[in-house]
Amino acid sequence: MLFQKNIEPRCAYCARGASLGEDKVLCPKKGVVAPGGSCRSFRYDPLKRVPPKPAAADFSKLKDEDFRLD
């Protein structure tokens, strides 16, 4: 499945809201709101959501023996 079914409502990725920068969203129902807020008329727009960056791998704990095929 490409998208989760249980998305936490946030104004930052609502189909009805328009971004006014990184810290404000223009909502037709509530006016100017914070991107972390939400209301009952939330509609999910997957194209507005930016997924978190993956964690960087830490290879410093690995040894040369871990990469041998003996």
mmCIF file of the N, C-alpha and C atoms, coordinates in Angstrom:
data_MODEL
# 
_entry.id   MODEL 
# 
loop_
_atom_site.group_PDB 
_atom_site.id 
_atom_site.type_symbol 
_atom_site.label_atom_id 
_atom_site.label_alt_id 
_atom_site.label_comp_id 
_atom_site.label_asym_id 
_atom_site.label_entity_id 
_atom_site.label_seq_id 
_atom_site.pdbx_PDB_ins_code 
_atom_site.Cartn_x 
_atom_site.Cartn_y 
_atom_site.Cartn_z 
_atom_site.occupancy 
_atom_site.B_iso_or_equiv 
_atom_site.pdbx_formal_charge 
_atom_site.auth_seq_id 
_atom_site.auth_comp_id 
_atom_site.auth_asym_id 
_atom_site.auth_atom_id 
_atom_site.pdbx_PDB_model_num 
ATOM 1   N N  . MET A 1 1  ? 0.849   -1.179  0.000  1.00 0.00 ? 1  MET A N  1 
ATOM 2   C CA . MET A 1 1  ? 0.000   0.000   0.000  1.00 0.00 ? 1  MET A CA 1 
ATOM 3   C C  . MET A 1 1  ? 0.893   1.241   0.000  1.00 0.00 ? 1  MET A C  1 
ATOM 4   N N  . LEU A 1 2  ? 0.576   2.170   -0.849 1.00 0.00 ? 2  LEU A N  1 
ATOM 5   C CA . LEU A 1 2  ? 1.392   3.365   -0.998 1.00 0.00 ? 2  LEU A CA 1 
ATOM 6   C C  . LEU A 1 2  ? 1.145   4.387   0.117  1.00 0.00 ? 2  LEU A C  1 
ATOM 7   N N  . PHE A 1 3  ? -0.094  4.548   0.533  1.00 0.00 ? 3  PHE A N  1 
ATOM 8   C CA . PHE A 1 3  ? -0.429  5.530   1.563  1.00 0.00 ? 3  PHE A CA 1 
ATOM 9   C C  . PHE A 1 3  ? -1.110  4.839   2.735  1.00 0.00 ? 3  PHE A C  1 
ATOM 10  N N  . GLN A 1 4  ? -0.862  5.351   3.923  1.00 0.00 ? 4  GLN A N  1 
ATOM 11  C CA . GLN A 1 4  ? -1.506  4.816   5.121  1.00 0.00 ? 4  GLN A CA 1 
ATOM 12  C C  . GLN A 1 4  ? -2.955  5.266   5.157  1.00 0.00 ? 4  GLN A C  1 
ATOM 13  N N  . LYS A 1 5  ? -3.794  4.452   5.803  1.00 0.00 ? 5  LYS A N  1 
ATOM 14  C CA . LYS A 1 5  ? -5.209  4.823   5.910  1.00 0.00 ? 5  LYS A CA 1 
ATOM 15  C C  . LYS A 1 5  ? -5.464  5.765   7.084  1.00 0.00 ? 5  LYS A C  1 
ATOM 16  N N  . ASN A 1 6  ? -4.675  5.647   8.132  1.00 0.00 ? 6  ASN A N  1 
ATOM 17  C CA . ASN A 1 6  ? -4.882  6.467   9.329  1.00 0.00 ? 6  ASN A CA 1 
ATOM 18  C C  . ASN A 1 6  ? -3.863  7.599   9.361  1.00 0.00 ? 6  ASN A C  1 
ATOM 19  N N  . ILE A 1 7  ? -4.129  8.659   8.625  1.00 0.00 ? 7  ILE A N  1 
ATOM 20  C CA . ILE A 1 7  ? -3.257  9.831   8.590  1.00 0.00 ? 7  ILE A CA 1 
ATOM 21  C C  . ILE A 1 7  ? -3.757  10.828  9.626  1.00 0.00 ? 7  ILE A C  1 
ATOM 22  N N  . GLU A 1 8  ? -2.829  11.317  10.453 1.00 0.00 ? 8  GLU A N  1 
ATOM 23  C CA . GLU A 1 8  ? -3.202  12.321  11.447 1.00 0.00 ? 8  GLU A CA 1 
ATOM 24  C C  . GLU A 1 8  ? -3.560  13.620  10.731 1.00 0.00 ? 8  GLU A C  1 
ATOM 25  N N  . PRO A 1 9  ? -4.742  14.178  10.957 1.00 0.00 ? 9  PRO A N  1 
ATOM 26  C CA . PRO A 1 9  ? -5.129  15.422  10.264 1.00 0.00 ? 9  PRO A CA 1 
ATOM 27  C C  . PRO A 1 9  ? -4.221  16.581  10.647 1.00 0.00 ? 9  PRO A C  1 
ATOM 28  N N  . ARG A 1 10 ? -3.695  17.260  9.654  1.00 0.00 ? 10 ARG A N  1 
ATOM 29  C CA . ARG A 1 10 ? -2.875  18.453  9.841  1.00 0.00 ? 10 ARG A CA 1 
ATOM 30  C C  . ARG A 1 10 ? -3.181  19.418  8.711  1.00 0.00 ? 10 ARG A C  1 
ATOM 31  N N  . CYS A 1 11 ? -3.264  20.673  9.011  1.00 0.00 ? 11 CYS A N  1 
ATOM 32  C CA . CYS A 1 11 ? -3.549  21.686  7.994  1.00 0.00 ? 11 CYS A CA 1 
ATOM 33  C C  . CYS A 1 11 ? -2.444  21.767  6.948  1.00 0.00 ? 11 CYS A C  1 
ATOM 34  N N  . ALA A 1 12 ? -1.229  21.344  7.281  1.00 0.00 ? 12 ALA A N  1 
ATOM 35  C CA . ALA A 1 12 ? -0.113  21.425  6.343  1.00 0.00 ? 12 ALA A CA 1 
ATOM 36  C C  . ALA A 1 12 ? -0.350  20.587  5.097  1.00 0.00 ? 12 ALA A C  1 
ATOM 37  N N  . TYR A 1 13 ? -1.048  19.458  5.203  1.00 0.00 ? 13 TYR A N  1 
ATOM 38  C CA . TYR A 1 13 ? -1.340  18.637  4.029  1.00 0.00 ? 13 TYR A CA 1 
ATOM 39  C C  . TYR A 1 13 ? -2.828  18.403  3.828  1.00 0.00 ? 13 TYR A C  1 
ATOM 40  N N  . CYS A 1 14 ? -3.599  19.435  4.029  1.00 0.00 ? 14 CYS A N  1 
ATOM 41  C CA . CYS A 1 14 ? -5.032  19.403  3.755  1.00 0.00 ? 14 CYS A CA 1 
ATOM 42  C C  . CYS A 1 14 ? -5.259  19.912  2.333  1.00 0.00 ? 14 CYS A C  1 
ATOM 43  N N  . ALA A 1 15 ? -6.162  19.276  1.609  1.00 0.00 ? 15 ALA A N  1 
ATOM 44  C CA . ALA A 1 15 ? -6.449  19.669  0.228  1.00 0.00 ? 15 ALA A CA 1 
ATOM 45  C C  . ALA A 1 15 ? -7.105  21.043  0.165  1.00 0.00 ? 15 ALA A C  1 
ATOM 46  N N  . ARG A 1 16 ? -7.780  21.450  1.205  1.00 0.00 ? 16 ARG A N  1 
ATOM 47  C CA . ARG A 1 16 ? -8.479  22.741  1.215  1.00 0.00 ? 16 ARG A CA 1 
ATOM 48  C C  . ARG A 1 16 ? -7.553  23.912  1.550  1.00 0.00 ? 16 ARG A C  1 
ATOM 49  N N  . GLY A 1 17 ? -6.449  23.655  2.239  1.00 0.00 ? 17 GLY A N  1 
ATOM 50  C CA . GLY A 1 17 ? -5.565  24.727  2.694  1.00 0.00 ? 17 GLY A CA 1 
ATOM 51  C C  . GLY A 1 17 ? -4.540  25.137  1.652  1.00 0.00 ? 17 GLY A C  1 
ATOM 52  N N  . ALA A 1 18 ? -4.087  26.377  1.749  1.00 0.00 ? 18 ALA A N  1 
ATOM 53  C CA . ALA A 1 18 ? -3.043  26.903  0.880  1.00 0.00 ? 18 ALA A CA 1 
ATOM 54  C C  . ALA A 1 18 ? -1.902  27.411  1.758  1.00 0.00 ? 18 ALA A C  1 
ATOM 55  N N  . SER A 1 19 ? -0.709  26.998  1.442  1.00 0.00 ? 19 SER A N  1 
ATOM 56  C CA . SER A 1 19 ? 0.456   27.363  2.244  1.00 0.00 ? 19 SER A CA 1 
ATOM 57  C C  . SER A 1 19 ? 0.788   28.840  2.080  1.00 0.00 ? 19 SER A C  1 
ATOM 58  N N  . LEU A 1 20 ? 1.057   29.497  3.197  1.00 0.00 ? 20 LEU A N  1 
ATOM 59  C CA . LEU A 1 20 ? 1.486   30.898  3.210  1.00 0.00 ? 20 LEU A CA 1 
ATOM 60  C C  . LEU A 1 20 ? 2.927   31.004  3.698  1.00 0.00 ? 20 LEU A C  1 
ATOM 61  N N  . GLY A 1 21 ? 3.707   29.978  3.489  1.00 0.00 ? 21 GLY A N  1 
ATOM 62  C CA . GLY A 1 21 ? 5.064   29.906  4.023  1.00 0.00 ? 21 GLY A CA 1 
ATOM 63  C C  . GLY A 1 21 ? 5.172   28.653  4.874  1.00 0.00 ? 21 GLY A C  1 
ATOM 64  N N  . GLU A 1 22 ? 6.261   28.553  5.607  1.00 0.00 ? 22 GLU A N  1 
ATOM 65  C CA . GLU A 1 22 ? 6.470   27.357  6.414  1.00 0.00 ? 22 GLU A CA 1 
ATOM 66  C C  . GLU A 1 22 ? 5.690   27.361  7.721  1.00 0.00 ? 22 GLU A C  1 
ATOM 67  N N  . ASP A 1 23 ? 5.253   28.514  8.180  1.00 0.00 ? 23 ASP A N  1 
ATOM 68  C CA . ASP A 1 23 ? 4.632   28.576  9.501  1.00 0.00 ? 23 ASP A CA 1 
ATOM 69  C C  . ASP A 1 23 ? 3.160   28.971  9.480  1.00 0.00 ? 23 ASP A C  1 
ATOM 70  N N  . LYS A 1 24 ? 2.536   29.110  8.280  1.00 0.00 ? 24 LYS A N  1 
ATOM 71  C CA . LYS A 1 24 ? 1.122   29.488  8.219  1.00 0.00 ? 24 LYS A CA 1 
ATOM 72  C C  . LYS A 1 24 ? 0.436   28.811  7.035  1.00 0.00 ? 24 LYS A C  1 
ATOM 73  N N  . VAL A 1 25 ? -0.847  28.504  7.229  1.00 0.00 ? 25 VAL A N  1 
ATOM 74  C CA . VAL A 1 25 ? -1.682  27.911  6.184  1.00 0.00 ? 25 VAL A CA 1 
ATOM 75  C C  . VAL A 1 25 ? -2.976  28.706  6.128  1.00 0.00 ? 25 VAL A C  1 
ATOM 76  N N  . LEU A 1 26 ? -3.440  29.001  4.917  1.00 0.00 ? 26 LEU A N  1 
ATOM 77  C CA . LEU A 1 26 ? -4.697  29.709  4.735  1.00 0.00 ? 26 LEU A CA 1 
ATOM 78  C C  . LEU A 1 26 ? -5.808  28.682  4.539  1.00 0.00 ? 26 LEU A C  1 
ATOM 79  N N  . CYS A 1 27 ? -6.724  28.627  5.485  1.00 0.00 ? 27 CYS A N  1 
ATOM 80  C CA . CYS A 1 27 ? -7.839  27.683  5.461  1.00 0.00 ? 27 CYS A CA 1 
ATOM 81  C C  . CYS A 1 27 ? -9.115  28.436  5.087  1.00 0.00 ? 27 CYS A C  1 
ATOM 82  N N  . PRO A 1 28 ? -9.913  27.903  4.152  1.00 0.00 ? 28 PRO A N  1 
ATOM 83  C CA . PRO A 1 28 ? -11.157 28.601  3.803  1.00 0.00 ? 28 PRO A CA 1 
ATOM 84  C C  . PRO A 1 28 ? -12.181 28.596  4.932  1.00 0.00 ? 28 PRO A C  1 
ATOM 85  N N  . LYS A 1 29 ? -12.064 27.675  5.882  1.00 0.00 ? 29 LYS A N  1 
ATOM 86  C CA . LYS A 1 29 ? -13.000 27.594  7.012  1.00 0.00 ? 29 LYS A CA 1 
ATOM 87  C C  . LYS A 1 29 ? -12.543 28.419  8.216  1.00 0.00 ? 29 LYS A C  1 
ATOM 88  N N  . LYS A 1 30 ? -11.230 28.323  8.552  1.00 0.00 ? 30 LYS A N  1 
ATOM 89  C CA . LYS A 1 30 ? -10.726 28.933  9.784  1.00 0.00 ? 30 LYS A CA 1 
ATOM 90  C C  . LYS A 1 30 ? -9.868  30.178  9.569  1.00 0.00 ? 30 LYS A C  1 
ATOM 91  N N  . GLY A 1 31 ? -9.474  30.467  8.335  1.00 0.00 ? 31 GLY A N  1 
ATOM 92  C CA . GLY A 1 31 ? -8.600  31.610  8.076  1.00 0.00 ? 31 GLY A CA 1 
ATOM 93  C C  . GLY A 1 31 ? -7.140  31.196  8.154  1.00 0.00 ? 31 GLY A C  1 
ATOM 94  N N  . VAL A 1 32 ? -6.282  32.053  8.658  1.00 0.00 ? 32 VAL A N  1 
ATOM 95  C CA . VAL A 1 32 ? -4.859  31.759  8.783  1.00 0.00 ? 32 VAL A CA 1 
ATOM 96  C C  . VAL A 1 32 ? -4.649  30.927  10.054 1.00 0.00 ? 32 VAL A C  1 
ATOM 97  N N  . VAL A 1 33 ? -4.069  29.735  9.873  1.00 0.00 ? 33 VAL A N  1 
ATOM 98  C CA . VAL A 1 33 ? -3.865  28.808  10.993 1.00 0.00 ? 33 VAL A CA 1 
ATOM 99  C C  . VAL A 1 33 ? -2.451  28.250  10.958 1.00 0.00 ? 33 VAL A C  1 
ATOM 100 N N  . ALA A 1 34 ? -2.073  27.590  12.042 1.00 0.00 ? 34 ALA A N  1 
ATOM 101 C CA . ALA A 1 34 ? -0.772  26.914  12.124 1.00 0.00 ? 34 ALA A CA 1 
ATOM 102 C C  . ALA A 1 34 ? -0.815  25.625  11.309 1.00 0.00 ? 34 ALA A C  1 
ATOM 103 N N  . PRO A 1 35 ? 0.306   25.190  10.732 1.00 0.00 ? 35 PRO A N  1 
ATOM 104 C CA . PRO A 1 35 ? 0.308   23.971  9.925  1.00 0.00 ? 35 PRO A CA 1 
ATOM 105 C C  . PRO A 1 35 ? 0.007   22.711  10.726 1.00 0.00 ? 35 PRO A C  1 
ATOM 106 N N  . GLY A 1 36 ? 0.184   22.733  12.021 1.00 0.00 ? 36 GLY A N  1 
ATOM 107 C CA . GLY A 1 36 ? -0.080  21.561  12.857 1.00 0.00 ? 36 GLY A CA 1 
ATOM 108 C C  . GLY A 1 36 ? -1.524  21.431  13.288 1.00 0.00 ? 36 GLY A C  1 
ATOM 109 N N  . GLY A 1 37 ? -2.349  22.414  13.028 1.00 0.00 ? 37 GLY A N  1 
ATOM 110 C CA . GLY A 1 37 ? -3.750  22.368  13.434 1.00 0.00 ? 37 GLY A CA 1 
ATOM 111 C C  . GLY A 1 37 ? -4.585  21.533  12.488 1.00 0.00 ? 37 GLY A C  1 
ATOM 112 N N  . SER A 1 38 ? -5.863  21.384  12.824 1.00 0.00 ? 38 SER A N  1 
ATOM 113 C CA . SER A 1 38 ? -6.790  20.659  11.950 1.00 0.00 ? 38 SER A CA 1 
ATOM 114 C C  . SER A 1 38 ? -8.221  21.022  12.330 1.00 0.00 ? 38 SER A C  1 
ATOM 115 N N  . CYS A 1 39 ? -9.156  20.670  11.440 1.00 0.00 ? 39 CYS A N  1 
ATOM 116 C CA . CYS A 1 39 ? -10.573 20.888  11.722 1.00 0.00 ? 39 CYS A CA 1 
ATOM 117 C C  . CYS A 1 39 ? -11.373 19.726  11.134 1.00 0.00 ? 39 CYS A C  1 
ATOM 118 N N  . ARG A 1 40 ? -12.681 19.763  11.292 1.00 0.00 ? 40 ARG A N  1 
ATOM 119 C CA . ARG A 1 40 ? -13.532 18.659  10.839 1.00 0.00 ? 40 ARG A CA 1 
ATOM 120 C C  . ARG A 1 40 ? -13.610 18.557  9.326  1.00 0.00 ? 40 ARG A C  1 
ATOM 121 N N  . SER A 1 41 ? -13.291 19.603  8.607  1.00 0.00 ? 41 SER A N  1 
ATOM 122 C CA . SER A 1 41 ? -13.387 19.563  7.150  1.00 0.00 ? 41 SER A CA 1 
ATOM 123 C C  . SER A 1 41 ? -12.064 19.161  6.491  1.00 0.00 ? 41 SER A C  1 
ATOM 124 N N  . PHE A 1 42 ? -11.194 18.490  7.239  1.00 0.00 ? 42 PHE A N  1 
ATOM 125 C CA . PHE A 1 42 ? -9.897  18.041  6.722  1.00 0.00 ? 42 PHE A CA 1 
ATOM 126 C C  . PHE A 1 42 ? -10.076 17.046  5.581  1.00 0.00 ? 42 PHE A C  1 
ATOM 127 N N  . ARG A 1 43 ? -9.352  17.277  4.480  1.00 0.00 ? 43 ARG A N  1 
ATOM 128 C CA . ARG A 1 43 ? -9.306  16.347  3.351  1.00 0.00 ? 43 ARG A CA 1 
ATOM 129 C C  . ARG A 1 43 ? -7.840  16.124  3.019  1.00 0.00 ? 43 ARG A C  1 
ATOM 130 N N  . TYR A 1 44 ? -7.410  14.881  3.068  1.00 0.00 ? 44 TYR A N  1 
ATOM 131 C CA . TYR A 1 44 ? -6.007  14.537  2.869  1.00 0.00 ? 44 TYR A CA 1 
ATOM 132 C C  . TYR A 1 44 ? -5.584  14.696  1.413  1.00 0.00 ? 44 TYR A C  1 
ATOM 133 N N  . ASP A 1 45 ? -4.472  15.395  1.202  1.00 0.00 ? 45 ASP A N  1 
ATOM 134 C CA . ASP A 1 45 ? -3.863  15.544  -0.116 1.00 0.00 ? 45 ASP A CA 1 
ATOM 135 C C  . ASP A 1 45 ? -2.461  14.955  -0.038 1.00 0.00 ? 45 ASP A C  1 
ATOM 136 N N  . PRO A 1 46 ? -2.241  13.753  -0.586 1.00 0.00 ? 46 PRO A N  1 
ATOM 137 C CA . PRO A 1 46 ? -0.939  13.091  -0.455 1.00 0.00 ? 46 PRO A CA 1 
ATOM 138 C C  . PRO A 1 46 ? 0.197   13.843  -1.145 1.00 0.00 ? 46 PRO A C  1 
ATOM 139 N N  . LEU A 1 47 ? -0.104  14.703  -2.096 1.00 0.00 ? 47 LEU A N  1 
ATOM 140 C CA . LEU A 1 47 ? 0.953   15.443  -2.783 1.00 0.00 ? 47 LEU A CA 1 
ATOM 141 C C  . LEU A 1 47 ? 1.511   16.588  -1.948 1.00 0.00 ? 47 LEU A C  1 
ATOM 142 N N  . LYS A 1 48 ? 0.807   17.017  -0.920 1.00 0.00 ? 48 LYS A N  1 
ATOM 143 C CA . LYS A 1 48 ? 1.295   18.089  -0.058 1.00 0.00 ? 48 LYS A CA 1 
ATOM 144 C C  . LYS A 1 48 ? 2.151   17.566  1.093  1.00 0.00 ? 48 LYS A C  1 
ATOM 145 N N  . ARG A 1 49 ? 2.057   16.286  1.380  1.00 0.00 ? 49 ARG A N  1 
ATOM 146 C CA . ARG A 1 49 ? 2.774   15.726  2.524  1.00 0.00 ? 49 ARG A CA 1 
ATOM 147 C C  . ARG A 1 49 ? 4.200   15.380  2.138  1.00 0.00 ? 49 ARG A C  1 
ATOM 148 N N  . VAL A 1 50 ? 5.159   15.839  2.928  1.00 0.00 ? 50 VAL A N  1 
ATOM 149 C CA . VAL A 1 50 ? 6.572   15.539  2.703  1.00 0.00 ? 50 VAL A CA 1 
ATOM 150 C C  . VAL A 1 50 ? 6.982   14.508  3.754  1.00 0.00 ? 50 VAL A C  1 
ATOM 151 N N  . PRO A 1 51 ? 7.360   13.277  3.337  1.00 0.00 ? 51 PRO A N  1 
ATOM 152 C CA . PRO A 1 51 ? 7.725   12.256  4.310  1.00 0.00 ? 51 PRO A CA 1 
ATOM 153 C C  . PRO A 1 51 ? 9.035   12.604  5.020  1.00 0.00 ? 51 PRO A C  1 
ATOM 154 N N  . PRO A 1 52 ? 9.214   12.109  6.239  1.00 0.00 ? 52 PRO A N  1 
ATOM 155 C CA . PRO A 1 52 ? 10.463  12.397  6.958  1.00 0.00 ? 52 PRO A CA 1 
ATOM 156 C C  . PRO A 1 52 ? 11.645  11.721  6.278  1.00 0.00 ? 52 PRO A C  1 
ATOM 157 N N  . LYS A 1 53 ? 12.818  12.315  6.424  1.00 0.00 ? 53 LYS A N  1 
ATOM 158 C CA . LYS A 1 53 ? 14.024  11.742  5.832  1.00 0.00 ? 53 LYS A CA 1 
ATOM 159 C C  . LYS A 1 53 ? 14.408  10.471  6.587  1.00 0.00 ? 53 LYS A C  1 
ATOM 160 N N  . PRO A 1 54 ? 14.914  9.463   5.885  1.00 0.00 ? 54 PRO A N  1 
ATOM 161 C CA . PRO A 1 54 ? 15.312  8.233   6.560  1.00 0.00 ? 54 PRO A CA 1 
ATOM 162 C C  . PRO A 1 54 ? 16.523  8.483   7.454  1.00 0.00 ? 54 PRO A C  1 
ATOM 163 N N  . ALA A 1 55 ? 16.623  7.690   8.505  1.00 0.00 ? 55 ALA A N  1 
ATOM 164 C CA . ALA A 1 55 ? 17.736  7.822   9.437  1.00 0.00 ? 55 ALA A CA 1 
ATOM 165 C C  . ALA A 1 55 ? 19.031  7.398   8.749  1.00 0.00 ? 55 ALA A C  1 
ATOM 166 N N  . ALA A 1 56 ? 20.107  8.087   9.066  1.00 0.00 ? 56 ALA A N  1 
ATOM 167 C CA . ALA A 1 56 ? 21.407  7.759   8.479  1.00 0.00 ? 56 ALA A CA 1 
ATOM 168 C C  . ALA A 1 56 ? 21.946  6.480   9.109  1.00 0.00 ? 56 ALA A C  1 
ATOM 169 N N  . ALA A 1 57 ? 22.525  5.633   8.291  1.00 0.00 ? 57 ALA A N  1 
ATOM 170 C CA . ALA A 1 57 ? 23.089  4.373   8.776  1.00 0.00 ? 57 ALA A CA 1 
ATOM 171 C C  . ALA A 1 57 ? 24.409  4.640   9.491  1.00 0.00 ? 57 ALA A C  1 
ATOM 172 N N  . ASP A 1 58 ? 24.625  3.937   10.602 1.00 0.00 ? 58 ASP A N  1 
ATOM 173 C CA . ASP A 1 58 ? 25.853  4.083   11.378 1.00 0.00 ? 58 ASP A CA 1 
ATOM 174 C C  . ASP A 1 58 ? 26.695  2.830   11.169 1.00 0.00 ? 58 ASP A C  1 
ATOM 175 N N  . PHE A 1 59 ? 27.715  2.926   10.325 1.00 0.00 ? 59 PHE A N  1 
ATOM 176 C CA . PHE A 1 59 ? 28.575  1.790   10.021 1.00 0.00 ? 59 PHE A CA 1 
ATOM 177 C C  . PHE A 1 59 ? 29.823  1.761   10.890 1.00 0.00 ? 59 PHE A C  1 
ATOM 178 N N  . SER A 1 60 ? 29.958  2.659   11.829 1.00 0.00 ? 60 SER A N  1 
ATOM 179 C CA . SER A 1 60 ? 31.165  2.725   12.643 1.00 0.00 ? 60 SER A CA 1 
ATOM 180 C C  . SER A 1 60 ? 31.291  1.530   13.590 1.00 0.00 ? 60 SER A C  1 
ATOM 181 N N  . LYS A 1 61 ? 30.197  0.868   13.930 1.00 0.00 ? 61 LYS A N  1 
ATOM 182 C CA . LYS A 1 61 ? 30.243  -0.270  14.859 1.00 0.00 ? 61 LYS A CA 1 
ATOM 183 C C  . LYS A 1 61 ? 30.565  -1.593  14.156 1.00 0.00 ? 61 LYS A C  1 
ATOM 184 N N  . LEU A 1 62 ? 30.551  -1.606  12.834 1.00 0.00 ? 62 LEU A N  1 
ATOM 185 C CA . LEU A 1 62 ? 30.824  -2.825  12.083 1.00 0.00 ? 62 LEU A CA 1 
ATOM 186 C C  . LEU A 1 62 ? 32.328  -3.031  11.920 1.00 0.00 ? 62 LEU A C  1 
ATOM 187 N N  . LYS A 1 63 ? 32.709  -4.295  11.832 1.00 0.00 ? 63 LYS A N  1 
ATOM 188 C CA . LYS A 1 63 ? 34.125  -4.656  11.675 1.00 0.00 ? 63 LYS A CA 1 
ATOM 189 C C  . LYS A 1 63 ? 34.312  -5.301  10.311 1.00 0.00 ? 63 LYS A C  1 
ATOM 190 N N  . ASP A 1 64 ? 35.556  -5.513  9.920  1.00 0.00 ? 64 ASP A N  1 
ATOM 191 C CA . ASP A 1 64 ? 35.849  -6.168  8.645  1.00 0.00 ? 64 ASP A CA 1 
ATOM 192 C C  . ASP A 1 64 ? 35.329  -7.596  8.622  1.00 0.00 ? 64 ASP A C  1 
ATOM 193 N N  . GLU A 1 65 ? 35.266  -8.264  9.771  1.00 0.00 ? 65 GLU A N  1 
ATOM 194 C CA . GLU A 1 65 ? 34.765  -9.647  9.830  1.00 0.00 ? 65 GLU A CA 1 
ATOM 195 C C  . GLU A 1 65 ? 33.281  -9.721  9.462  1.00 0.00 ? 65 GLU A C  1 
ATOM 196 N N  . ASP A 1 66 ? 32.557  -8.657  9.649  1.00 0.00 ? 66 ASP A N  1 
ATOM 197 C CA . ASP A 1 66 ? 31.131  -8.641  9.322  1.00 0.00 ? 66 ASP A CA 1 
ATOM 198 C C  . ASP A 1 66 ? 30.882  -8.706  7.821  1.00 0.00 ? 66 ASP A C  1 
ATOM 199 N N  . PHE A 1 67 ? 31.889  -8.366  7.026  1.00 0.00 ? 67 PHE A N  1 
ATOM 200 C CA . PHE A 1 67 ? 31.718  -8.332  5.576  1.00 0.00 ? 67 PHE A CA 1 
ATOM 201 C C  . PHE A 1 67 ? 32.371  -9.507  4.867  1.00 0.00 ? 67 PHE A C  1 
ATOM 202 N N  . ARG A 1 68 ? 32.905  -10.454 5.604  1.00 0.00 ? 68 ARG A N  1 
ATOM 203 C CA . ARG A 1 68 ? 33.549  -11.634 5.001  1.00 0.00 ? 68 ARG A CA 1 
ATOM 204 C C  . ARG A 1 68 ? 32.535  -12.741 4.773  1.00 0.00 ? 68 ARG A C  1 
ATOM 205 N N  . LEU A 1 69 ? 32.738  -13.532 3.703  1.00 0.00 ? 69 LEU A N  1 
ATOM 206 C CA . LEU A 1 69 ? 31.824  -14.607 3.344  1.00 0.00 ? 69 LEU A CA 1 
ATOM 207 C C  . LEU A 1 69 ? 32.407  -15.979 3.669  1.00 0.00 ? 69 LEU A C  1 
ATOM 208 N N  . ASP A 1 70 ? 33.251  -16.105 4.645  1.00 0.00 ? 70 ASP A N  1 
ATOM 209 C CA . ASP A 1 70 ? 33.866  -17.395 5.011  1.00 0.00 ? 70 ASP A CA 1 
ATOM 210 C C  . ASP A 1 70 ? 32.880  -18.350 5.609  1.00 0.00 ? 70 ASP A C  1 
# 
